[in-house]
Amino acid sequence: MVVEVVDNYLTTREERLRKIRDNLQSAEHKMVRMANQKRSGRIFEIGDLVYFKLQLYQQKNYSTHNFPKTGMKGPYLVLERIVLVLSCRLVLL
């Protein structure tokens, strides 16, 4: 009697945990898909001039202007290719 109750409790608990994990995984997949919708892959070569937008509220130390919202955006010269698309070493012109 007690064994059956404990076994039933454990099986329902495992089912609930599996369902929670599945829901979390699907929510994570949806968030990643939504975040990647507006991204585009770009490949920069050494010597290219590039513009990019700094998120100045997170990177306040890069802003040297009186109005940081209109801060430095480029053009930057690509000096070295470190990883395929994710990062390049840049210099401000």
C-alpha positions as CSV (number, residue, x, y, z in Angstrom):
1,M,0.0,0.0,0.0
2,V,2.7,2.5,1.1
3,V,5.0,1.4,-1.7
4,E,2.3,1.9,-4.3
5,V,1.6,5.5,-3.0
6,V,5.3,6.4,-3.1
7,D,5.8,4.9,-6.5
8,N,2.8,6.8,-7.9
9,Y,4.1,10.0,-6.3
10,L,7.5,9.5,-7.8
11,T,6.2,8.8,-11.3
12,T,3.9,11.9,-11.3
13,R,6.9,13.9,-10.0
14,E,9.1,12.7,-12.8
15,E,6.5,13.4,-15.4
16,R,6.0,17.0,-14.1
17,L,9.8,17.6,-14.0
18,R,10.1,16.3,-17.6
19,K,7.2,18.5,-18.7
20,I,8.9,21.5,-17.0
21,R,12.2,20.8,-18.7
22,D,10.5,20.5,-22.1
23,N,8.7,23.8,-21.6
24,L,11.9,25.5,-20.6
25,Q,13.8,24.1,-23.5
26,S,11.1,25.2,-26.0
27,A,11.0,28.7,-24.4
28,E,14.8,29.0,-24.7
29,H,14.6,27.9,-28.3
30,K,12.0,30.5,-29.1
31,M,14.0,33.2,-27.4
32,V,17.1,32.3,-29.4
33,R,15.1,32.2,-32.6
34,M,13.6,35.6,-32.0
35,A,17.0,37.1,-31.1
36,N,18.6,35.7,-34.2
37,Q,15.8,37.0,-36.6
38,K,17.4,40.5,-37.1
39,R,21.0,39.3,-37.1
40,S,22.9,39.0,-40.3
41,G,26.2,37.3,-40.8
42,R,29.0,39.6,-42.1
43,I,32.5,38.8,-43.0
44,F,35.1,41.5,-42.7
45,E,38.5,41.4,-44.3
46,I,41.7,43.0,-43.1
47,G,41.8,46.6,-44.2
48,D,38.0,47.1,-44.4
49,L,36.4,50.1,-42.9
50,V,33.4,49.2,-40.8
51,Y,30.8,51.0,-38.7
52,F,29.1,49.4,-35.7
53,K,26.9,50.6,-32.9
54,L,28.1,50.6,-29.4
55,Q,25.6,49.9,-26.6
56,L,26.7,52.8,-24.6
57,Y,24.6,52.1,-21.6
58,Q,26.6,48.9,-21.1
59,Q,30.0,50.3,-22.4
60,K,30.2,53.8,-20.9
61,N,33.9,53.8,-20.8
62,Y,34.2,54.0,-24.6
63,S,32.2,57.3,-24.8
64,T,34.4,60.4,-24.8
65,H,31.7,62.8,-26.1
66,N,29.4,65.1,-24.2
67,F,26.4,63.3,-25.7
68,P,27.1,59.6,-25.3
69,K,24.0,58.5,-27.3
70,T,25.6,59.9,-30.4
71,G,29.0,58.4,-29.5
72,M,31.6,56.7,-31.6
73,K,30.3,54.4,-34.3
74,G,33.2,54.4,-36.8
75,P,34.6,54.1,-39.3
76,Y,36.9,51.5,-37.8
77,L,39.7,49.8,-39.6
78,V,39.9,46.0,-39.3
79,L,43.4,45.2,-38.3
80,E,43.2,41.5,-37.6
81,R,40.7,38.7,-38.0
82,I,40.5,36.7,-34.8
83,V,37.4,34.5,-35.2
84,L,35.4,34.0,-38.4
85,V,32.6,36.5,-37.8
86,L,32.4,37.1,-34.1
87,S,35.3,39.5,-33.5
88,C,37.9,41.5,-35.2
89,R,40.6,43.9,-33.9
90,L,39.6,47.4,-34.9
91,V,41.3,50.8,-34.8
92,L,39.4,54.1,-34.8
93,L,40.2,56.4,-37.7
